[in-house]
Amino acid sequence: GGAGGISIIDIAQRRVTGTVTITGNPHTILLSPDGYALYITRPDTGQLTVMNAKTRKTLCSIQLPGQPSLLALSLDATVLYVAGQGDTSVRALNPETCALQRTFETHEAVYGLAVAASTAPDATPLTPNQLWISGTTALTVFDVNGNLLGAVPIAGGPQNITIPGGFTAYVTTRRGTVVAVDLNKRQVIMTLLSQGQFGTMDYNALTGEIYAPDRLHN
């Protein structure tokens, strides 16, 4: 995603193979696990749009407050979480119809979203997942049914968050660090990187490696 629209990159060929023209400054996009749907935030127009990734036909769209620019998908891909820094709420949507299902109130501007499996000792595959939200001063943790589970203060203010499989969340801060957070104990356990300007992270699902772009050092 970028100011001019969306670029499609063939990873094997390492080249752009197509573009999608769409307004609203769609920097943050997310692809459904089956590759069918493309979820697009459009902060400049205050919209979330779902597009058929093959035909590029709009499947649904919804107007949302707070300049939506953040996305996370539930582990079973049945719920889409959307938020923006201009609002203090995260909204859960039906990813097929864009219908609003639930609102999570954090009382802080939202900087990042991630979904994780429950870390409770007695958790089962049926135990509700957890929604982790980066706010101005702390990570807020909800179960996906809307129940507040707790908060984790983060020195320097949390920003981007990613949670690969396991029991650790990786969080960038606005003071230029990347910290590891124990999902079970809900506390910071280590500072991994410092003196950078770290952007949106991702991870390799096969190796578990975390990718943390550093704008300050290119």
Secondary structure, DSSP 8 states (H G I E B T S, - for coil): -BTTBEEEEETTTTEEEEEE--SS----EEE-TTS-EEEEEETTTTEEEEEETTT--EEEEEE-SS---EEEE-TTSS-EEEE-TT-SEEEEE-TTT--EEEEEE-SS---EEEEE----TT--TTS--EEEEE-SSEEEEEETTS-EEEEEE-TT-EEEEE--SSSEEEEEETTS-EEEEETTTTEEEEEEE-SS-B---EE-TTT--EE--BSTT-
